[in-house]
Amino acid sequence: MLSLAMMLLASCGASYTVPITGRKHSLSSEDGQLPSLAATEYQKYITGGKLSTDVQATQMVKRVGQRLANAVDQYLRANGYTAEANTYQWEFNLLADKEQNAFCMPGGKIAVYEGLLAVTQDESSLAIVMGHEIAHAVAKHSSEQMAKKTNASVGTQIFGAAASAFGLGAVGDLATTALSYGAYFTNLHGSRKNESEADYMGLIFAAMAGYDPNVAVTFWQRMAAQGGSTTASFLSTHPSDAQRIADIKKHLPEALKYYNPNGQPATSTGTTTKGSKKQRTQTVGTIRIK
């Protein structure tokens, strides 16, 4: 039991403060390895005959992505995140797939599916999506979820060992199973929080890069009109469409403070406030799971 407890304590790396929101979370002990591992897997994926042949659309994705990356880089360096800014190797590609989706890998490897462009319809709406994906990378959501899953797994082992040691038998087995489900639902909730955080940060990143954040509302309304999973919100890794749109409307006044129609990155320093608080090579941050 003691050794398992030590494993639990060692499973997380350093604490990380998320830019923009100021939220603190623990990183996986493997956090430093994720960008290089993700880059390798990303390269394999995009070179497997999946790149779009639409030259204009591809150029648009790269243009919007680079404009966002430039704004984010300037913000990070102005706010004490120079070391983090140096770790990102931003890459943006359009994939020949009709799915209405996008994904992000640690370290700044982002892909947009062709099918999503029918819903974004313009560069500003595309910037909302790509800002959301960039936010996942900047907030280190992959590392956070890895740390949580490791802790939940080890914590369940510790509880099971304790139940066995104290002779709880079937009662202990039942309690261990209940604990594992509790950890599962806790991680789902954490993932929804990550998605909401990425929506908020992405809105601000788009505004920093000179894209009108107001278009986020109509974009998500179009996404909602496409239909999607009927899974109950508490069982979903993403907020409901209605909740997402309501939250975005609430955050628009804050995002508009960063909006520069000339497209020059924002120069504000420090963290913003959110509400009443200061704020494995897996892909993370898909826009929608159908």
N, C-alpha and C positions, 0 to 999 in steps of 0.2 A: 504493500500500500504506500509506503514511504517513497519507494522508487517511482511509482506511478505519479505520485504527487510532484516529485521533482521533474518528471517528464512534462507535466502540465505547466509548471512554472517556466520551463525552458523552451516551450513550444512557440512562444511569441518573441519577436524581436523588439525593437525600440518602439516607443510611443511616437505617434505622428500627428501633427496638427494640420488639418486640412485648410489649404488656402481659401480665401473668401469667407467660408463659414466659421472657421476657428474651431471646429469640432475636433476632439482628440480621439484617436483609436489606436489599437495595437497592431503592429505589423507582423507578418509571418517571419520566422527566422530565415526564410529563404528569399526574403524580399529583394536583396541585392542581386540574386541570380535570375529573377523573373524577366527583366527586359531582354537579356541575351537569349534566354530560352524561348521567349515569345517571338523574338525576331527570327529565329531559326524556323519555328513552326509556321510563322506568317509567310515567310519566303516560300516554303514548300507549298503552302496553300494557294498563293496567288499565281505561282508559276505552273500550276497543274491544269492549265488550259481554261482558267476561270476569268481571266481579265476581259473587260469589255472592249469591243472593237469600235465603239462610238467615240471618235476622237474629240468632238466638241464637248460631249458630256463628261468625258474623262478629264479634259482640261479644266472644266468648271469645278469638278470635285477637288482637284489638286489646287486650284486657285483659291477656292474658299477655305480649304484646309490649311494652306500655308498662311493665309491672311489671319486666320484664327490663331495658328501656332505662333506667329510673330507677336500678336497682342498678348497672348498668354505668357510667352517668354519674357516680354518686357515687364509685365506685371510681377511675375515671380522674382525676377532679378531686383526689382524695386522694393520688394517686400521681404527680403531676407531668405529667399529660396534659391539662391544661386547654385548651390550644390545640386539641388533637385533639377533645376533647369538644365544643367549640364548632362543629366542622364537621359534626357529625352531625344530620341532619334525619330522625329516625326515622319510618317509616311502615310500617304492617302491614295487609295486605289478604288476604282469602280469595277465591280464584278458583274459578269454576264449572267445574271440570275434575276428572274422576275419576282422574287420574293420582295416584299416591302419591308426591308430591314437594313440594319447596319450593325457593325460590331467593333469592339475595341479590344486590343491586347495591351498588357503592361508595357510601358516604355514608349507608347505613342504610335502603335501600329493599328491603323484604322482602315476599315473597308466599308463601302456603301454598295448596296445592291441596286442594279438598274431599276428594278420594280419600284423602288422608293421614290424615284424622281417623278413618277406620275402623280404622287401625292404632294411632294414638296413644291413642285411647279415653278419655283423661282429660287434665286440664289440666297435670299434672306432666309427663307424657310429651310433650305438646305443647311445654312449656317446654324440654325437652331438644333438640327439633328447632330451635326458634326461637333458643335459646341458641347452638346450632351455627352458625346463619346469622348471628347478630349477631357471633359470633367471626370469621367471614370478613371482615366489614367492619372490625372493630376491628384485626385483624391486617394489614389492607391486602393481602390475598392477590391481588386483581386487579392491583394495581400491581406487586407482586412478579413475578407471572407475565408481565406485559407486559415488564418489564425483562429477564427471562430470555430471552424469545423474541426480543427485539430484539438482545440480545447474541449469541445463538446464530446468528441470521441474518447479522449483520455479521461474526462470527467465521468463518463458513463462507466468506463472500466474501473475506476476507483470506487464508484458506488457499488458496482457488482462485487468487487473484491471484499468490500466491507460487509455487504449483505451475506456473503458466503462465510466470512470469518465469524460473524455473529450468529450463524445458523438460522438465517431467516428463510431459507428454502424457497418454496414457491412464492411466498409473499415478497421475498427479495427479488426474485425473477420478474414478478409483475411490476414492482416498483422501478426496477432497472429499465424495463420496456417503456414504462410511462415517462421516465426521465429522458430516454432517447427521443421519444416523440416530442417532448417539451423542448428539447434542444433543437429539433428539426424546425418546429414552428417559430422558435426564437430566431433562428437563422433566416427563415423566410421573411420575418418582420424586418430583420436587419437589412436584407436585400431590398425590400421596398423602400426602406429609409435611404439606401444608397441610390436608388433610382430617383427618388424625390430630390436628394441632394444634387445629383447630376443635372436634373431639370433646372434647378435654381442656379447652379454654377454655370451651366451651359448658356442660360439666358443672359447672364452677365458677360460671359466670354464673347458671345455674339455681339452684344452691345459695344464692348470694348473694341471689337474689330470693325465697327462702323455699320453693323447690320441692325435694322430696326427690330427690337425685341417684340414689338406688338404683334408681329406676324405669327408668333408662337401659338396664339389662341386659335386662329383660323387653321393653322397647320394641324394642330391636335384635334380640332373638330373634324377635319377631313380624314385623319387617321381613324377617329372613332366611327365615322360613317362607313369605313371599310369593313367593319365587323371584326370580331375576334373571339377570344376565349370567353366562355360563360362561367369560368371558374370563379368561385366566391373570392372577394377581395382579400379576405384573411388567409386564403390558401394560395394566393398568387404572389409571384416575386416582383410584380409590377403594380403600381397604383391603378385603380380603376380610371377609365377615361375621364369620367366626371370629376373625380378627385384631382386628377392631374391638371385638368383645365382650370379648376377652381384655384388650385395652388399657384399656377402660373399667373393668373389674374392678380392674385394677392402680391406676387413678387415683382410685377411689372414696374411699379413706382420706383423700387430700388434699382432695377436693371436700367431704367431710363436715365438714372444719374450718371451712368457710364457711357451712354449712347453718344457717339460722335459721328454724325452723318458724313464727315470728311474721311472717315475710315482710319483715323490715326488712333493707335492704341491708347487706352486710358493711362493716366499717370498717377492716379490715386494711390495712396499708400495705406498700409494697415489693413485690418480685417473689416468686413462689413458686419452689420447686425442682421440676424435672421430671427424674426419674431421678437421675443423678449430676451433671447440669449445671444451672447457674442459667439459670435460664432468662430502553377504548374503550367503552365502555358495555356491555361484555359482562356477562352474568350469571356469577356464580361461586358455587360451593358448593352445587350441587344435592345433595340427600341421596343420590340413587341414580340411576345412569344404567343404564337397562335396554336 
